[in-house]
Amino acid sequence: MLQGSKDSYTDKQKRQAEHIQKSEIERGVPEARAQEIAWATVNKQDGGGNKSGSGKSAAKRGWETRRKRLASQSQ
């Protein structure tokens, strides 16, 4: 069962989900299940809803900062 708003997904992700859903329906999967498969696939590929142009994740930026700090301390 689908939950939540799809507003946080980019237009590209929404188009991908529509295409996947259409393909699943053509294979004979019921429409509701096809929609679940489509959004699960988009989530698996992209890690959920992404705003376009979001850049690097905060976690990755944090790691790079810690790595630079550790490197400067060891010198």
One Martini backbone bead per residue (centre of mass of N, CA, C, O) as a GRO file, in nm:
protein
   75
    1MET     BB    1   0.096   0.036   0.023
    2LEU     BB    2   0.066   0.361  -0.020
    3GLN     BB    3   0.263   0.636   0.107
    4GLY     BB    4   0.248   0.944   0.086
    5SER     BB    5   0.408   1.187  -0.073
    6LYS     BB    6   0.540   1.279  -0.414
    7ASP     BB    7   0.676   1.575  -0.399
    8SER     BB    8   0.995   1.494  -0.349
    9TYR     BB    9   0.999   1.423  -0.637
   10THR     BB   10   1.108   1.418  -0.934
   11ASP     BB   11   1.016   1.420  -1.254
   12LYS     BB   12   1.192   1.181  -1.334
   13GLN     BB   13   1.091   0.984  -1.115
   14LYS     BB   14   0.795   0.991  -1.205
   15ARG     BB   15   0.846   0.882  -1.491
   16GLN     BB   16   0.972   0.617  -1.407
   17ALA     BB   17   0.728   0.508  -1.252
   18GLU     BB   18   0.531   0.510  -1.490
   19HIS     BB   19   0.691   0.317  -1.670
   20ILE     BB   20   0.700   0.077  -1.478
   21GLN     BB   21   0.398   0.048  -1.441
   22LYS     BB   22   0.328  -0.006  -1.736
   23SER     BB   23   0.501  -0.263  -1.763
   24GLU     BB   24   0.357  -0.428  -1.544
   25ILE     BB   25   0.073  -0.422  -1.669
   26GLU     BB   26   0.162  -0.566  -1.936
   27ARG     BB   27   0.239  -0.833  -1.757
   28GLY     BB   28  -0.032  -0.854  -1.546
   29VAL     BB   29  -0.029  -0.659  -1.323
   30PRO     BB   30  -0.176  -0.509  -1.096
   31GLU     BB   31  -0.205  -0.176  -1.049
   32ALA     BB   32  -0.133  -0.152  -0.748
   33ARG     BB   33   0.125  -0.329  -0.763
   34ALA     BB   34   0.269  -0.166  -0.985
   35GLN     BB   35   0.301   0.088  -0.814
   36GLU     BB   36   0.472  -0.035  -0.591
   37ILE     BB   37   0.704  -0.129  -0.772
   38ALA     BB   38   0.781   0.144  -0.890
   39TRP     BB   39   0.854   0.294  -0.620
   40ALA     BB   40   1.057   0.085  -0.518
   41THR     BB   41   1.253   0.118  -0.754
   42VAL     BB   42   1.313   0.417  -0.723
   43ASN     BB   43   1.416   0.396  -0.432
   44LYS     BB   44   1.649   0.199  -0.493
   45GLN     BB   45   1.801   0.378  -0.701
   46ASP     BB   46   1.774   0.682  -0.527
   47GLY     BB   47   1.680   0.686  -0.216
   48GLY     BB   48   1.434   0.842  -0.294
   49GLY     BB   49   1.343   1.154  -0.254
   50ASN     BB   50   1.462   1.407  -0.482
   51LYS     BB   51   1.606   1.696  -0.520
   52SER     BB   52   1.712   1.895  -0.740
   53GLY     BB   53   2.036   1.997  -0.672
   54SER     BB   54   2.143   1.884  -0.379
   55GLY     BB   55   2.393   1.727  -0.383
   56LYS     BB   56   2.555   1.660  -0.123
   57SER     BB   57   2.553   1.503   0.152
   58ALA     BB   58   2.589   1.566   0.481
   59ALA     BB   59   2.747   1.310   0.554
   60LYS     BB   60   2.973   1.346   0.347
   61ARG     BB   61   3.072   1.621   0.435
   62GLY     BB   62   3.145   1.534   0.723
   63TRP     BB   63   3.366   1.331   0.645
   64GLU     BB   64   3.555   1.523   0.490
   65THR     BB   65   3.611   1.707   0.730
   66ARG     BB   66   3.731   1.493   0.921
   67ARG     BB   67   3.959   1.401   0.735
   68LYS     BB   68   4.107   1.673   0.720
   69ARG     BB   69   4.152   1.709   1.020
   70LEU     BB   70   4.316   1.447   1.065
   71ALA     BB   71   4.543   1.515   0.862
   72SER     BB   72   4.639   1.780   1.007
   73GLN     BB   73   4.707   1.641   1.288
   74SER     BB   74   4.930   1.426   1.175
   75GLN     BB   75   5.157   1.658   1.085
   0.00000   0.00000   0.00000
